[in-house]
Amino acid sequence: SRGSLRVKKPKKILYIFMMQLFKLYTDIVWQASSEHEVEDIVRSFKINKDRIRVALDLPTLTDKNNYLVASLEESCSSFLRIIFLSRISPVKNLDFALSVLAHVKANVQFDVFGPIEDADYWRGCQLLIDNMPKNISIRYCGSVASDLVAGTFAKYDLFFFPTCGENYGHVIAESLAVGTPVLLSNQTPWRDLKTDRLGWDLKLEDIEGFKRVIEDLFQMTQDEKCEWRRYIRKKMEDRLISPEVLEANRQLFRSVIKM
C-alpha cells in the first residue's frame, strides 16, 4: 500500500525493482484480500490483474462466549478502555494514536501491547507519553502470546489501530471476533466499518475525526456498549465464515491447479 511504502521507502523500492529486473514472480499467482489490495499490487508490481485472485483470508475461529462474559464483567463507566496491539514500528503508527489521545478530553486508559521492533521509534513514543494530560493513562504491557490475543482484546472498549498500511490485518479480525469495535485508518481492506456498525475507518488527515470517535464512545452507556459487542460478534461470525469467503478460497487453489 502507499502508506506502507512510505516507511523505509528506498529499501522497499529497491526490493521491488530487483524483483522486476530478475522476473522473480513471473509464475506467481497472487492472493489479494480485497479489491483495494488488487489495486496496490498492480500499481506497485506492474502485473496483469489476471494473475491476482481475490479471497479473504480464512480466520481461526474459536468459542469466544467466555470472552464476552469477561468483557461485560470488566466494563467500566468512569474511563474508556482502549488497546493498541501490534508491533511497535513506524508503519503501525502508534505515535499518531498518541498524538490524537493528547487532545482527547475523555478519561482514557490506553494499553499498548506488542514487541518493540524499532527502539528509536519507541523512544519518540515515550516522549509523547511523558507529556500526556492527566485524563489519559498509558501503560506498555509487553507482548501477548497468540493464544491470549482474543482474551486480551475482550477486556477493552476499543481497538485503536491507525496503521499506515495492512494487506489484511488479522488483529482487526481478532478484535471484532470478540466484539471489540475498531478505530482504524483507511489504509486496510476493512472499509465502510461505520455502515456495518463494526467501528470506523478514517483518513489519517482527519485527526479531529479520530478524537471525536473516542469522545463519543466514552459517552455511551454500559448497556449500549454491551449490546453493541453482541451485535459485532454475531456480524463477524456471519462475515468470516460466509459461504462466499470459503468458495473464493477454493477457487483460488483450483485456479492454480489448472495452470
Secondary structure in CASP SS format (residue, H / E / C, confidence):
PFRMAT SS
TARGET T0000
AUTHOR 0000-0000-0000
METHOD secondary structure of the structure
MODEL  1
S C 1.00
R H 1.00
G H 1.00
S H 1.00
L H 1.00
R H 1.00
V C 1.00
K C 1.00
K H 1.00
P H 1.00
K H 1.00
K H 1.00
I H 1.00
L H 1.00
Y H 1.00
I H 1.00
F H 1.00
M H 1.00
M H 1.00
Q H 1.00
L H 1.00
F C 1.00
K C 1.00
L C 1.00
Y C 1.00
T C 1.00
D C 1.00
I C 1.00
V C 1.00
W E 1.00
Q E 1.00
A E 1.00
S C 1.00
S C 1.00
E H 1.00
H H 1.00
E H 1.00
V H 1.00
E H 1.00
D H 1.00
I H 1.00
V H 1.00
R H 1.00
S H 1.00
F H 1.00
K C 1.00
I C 1.00
N C 1.00
K H 1.00
D H 1.00
R H 1.00
I E 1.00
R E 1.00
V E 1.00
A C 1.00
L C 1.00
D C 1.00
L C 1.00
P C 1.00
T C 1.00
L C 1.00
T C 1.00
D C 1.00
K C 1.00
N H 1.00
N H 1.00
Y H 1.00
L H 1.00
V H 1.00
A H 1.00
S H 1.00
L H 1.00
E H 1.00
E C 1.00
S C 1.00
C C 1.00
S C 1.00
S C 1.00
F C 1.00
L E 1.00
R E 1.00
I E 1.00
I E 1.00
F E 1.00
L E 1.00
S C 1.00
R C 1.00
I E 1.00
S C 1.00
P H 1.00
V H 1.00
K H 1.00
N C 1.00
L H 1.00
D H 1.00
F H 1.00
A H 1.00
L H 1.00
S H 1.00
V H 1.00
L H 1.00
A C 1.00
H C 1.00
V C 1.00
K C 1.00
A C 1.00
N C 1.00
V E 1.00
Q E 1.00
F E 1.00
D E 1.00
V E 1.00
F E 1.00
G C 1.00
P C 1.00
I E 1.00
E C 1.00
D C 1.00
A H 1.00
D H 1.00
Y H 1.00
W H 1.00
R H 1.00
G H 1.00
C H 1.00
Q H 1.00
L H 1.00
L H 1.00
I H 1.00
D H 1.00
N C 1.00
M C 1.00
P C 1.00
K C 1.00
N C 1.00
I E 1.00
S E 1.00
I E 1.00
R E 1.00
Y E 1.00
C C 1.00
G C 1.00
S C 1.00
V C 1.00
A C 1.00
S H 1.00
D H 1.00
L H 1.00
V H 1.00
A H 1.00
G H 1.00
T H 1.00
F H 1.00
A C 1.00
K C 1.00
Y C 1.00
D C 1.00
L E 1.00
F E 1.00
F E 1.00
F E 1.00
P C 1.00
T C 1.00
C C 1.00
G C 1.00
E C 1.00
N C 1.00
Y C 1.00
G C 1.00
H H 1.00
V H 1.00
I H 1.00
A H 1.00
E H 1.00
S H 1.00
L H 1.00
A H 1.00
V C 1.00
G C 1.00
T C 1.00
P C 1.00
V E 1.00
L E 1.00
L E 1.00
S E 1.00
N C 1.00
Q C 1.00
T C 1.00
P C 1.00
W C 1.00
R C 1.00
D C 1.00
L C 1.00
K C 1.00
T C 1.00
D C 1.00
R C 1.00
L C 1.00
G E 1.00
W E 1.00
D E 1.00
L E 1.00
K C 1.00
L C 1.00
E C 1.00
D C 1.00
I H 1.00
E H 1.00
G H 1.00
F H 1.00
K H 1.00
R H 1.00
V H 1.00
I H 1.00
E H 1.00
D H 1.00
L H 1.00
F H 1.00
Q C 1.00
M C 1.00
T C 1.00
Q H 1.00
D H 1.00
E H 1.00
K H 1.00
C H 1.00
E H 1.00
W H 1.00
R H 1.00
R H 1.00
Y H 1.00
I H 1.00
R H 1.00
K H 1.00
K H 1.00
M H 1.00
E H 1.00
D H 1.00
R H 1.00
L H 1.00
I C 1.00
S C 1.00
P H 1.00
E H 1.00
V H 1.00
L H 1.00
E H 1.00
A H 1.00
N H 1.00
R H 1.00
Q H 1.00
L H 1.00
F H 1.00
R H 1.00
S H 1.00
V H 1.00
I H 1.00
K H 1.00
M C 1.00
END
